[in-house]
């Protein structure tokens, strides 16, 4: 049975740069408010039904959490709810943050 796919941070960045992708953050509100991927939507129990009813299920969906574990369950959930092209970002936001730090260091 098909389900979600794993996605490396660099591949996620490429998809996001190309556009036409939805990005979902499943971390807590404090973490999201401190830092998050631009244009990501924080999903939680109070807005998930609205998100599912209003989202375009044909658009690719990238899901991320802290370290890439919880996002796998969330990605599977979205796939089971009819989202066709779902990705769990490996390493989560921490891997994203570290890759940005490395990129900043190499550009100096």
Secondary structure in CASP SS format (residue, H / E / C, confidence):
PFRMAT SS
TARGET T0000
AUTHOR 0000-0000-0000
METHOD secondary structure of the structure
MODEL  1
X C 1.00
X C 1.00
X C 1.00
X C 1.00
X E 1.00
X E 1.00
X E 1.00
X C 1.00
X H 1.00
X H 1.00
X H 1.00
X H 1.00
X H 1.00
X H 1.00
X H 1.00
X H 1.00
X H 1.00
X H 1.00
X C 1.00
X C 1.00
X E 1.00
X E 1.00
X E 1.00
X E 1.00
X E 1.00
X C 1.00
X C 1.00
X C 1.00
X H 1.00
X H 1.00
X H 1.00
X H 1.00
X H 1.00
X H 1.00
X C 1.00
X C 1.00
X C 1.00
X C 1.00
X C 1.00
X C 1.00
X E 1.00
X E 1.00
X C 1.00
X C 1.00
X C 1.00
X C 1.00
X C 1.00
X H 1.00
X H 1.00
X H 1.00
X H 1.00
X H 1.00
X H 1.00
X H 1.00
X C 1.00
X C 1.00
X C 1.00
X C 1.00
X C 1.00
X E 1.00
X E 1.00
X E 1.00
X E 1.00
X E 1.00
X C 1.00
X C 1.00
X C 1.00
X C 1.00
X C 1.00
X H 1.00
X H 1.00
X H 1.00
X H 1.00
X H 1.00
X H 1.00
X H 1.00
X H 1.00
X H 1.00
X H 1.00
X H 1.00
X C 1.00
X C 1.00
X C 1.00
X C 1.00
X C 1.00
X E 1.00
X E 1.00
X E 1.00
X E 1.00
X C 1.00
X C 1.00
X H 1.00
X H 1.00
X H 1.00
X H 1.00
X H 1.00
X H 1.00
X H 1.00
X H 1.00
X H 1.00
X H 1.00
X H 1.00
X H 1.00
X H 1.00
X H 1.00
X H 1.00
X H 1.00
X C 1.00
END
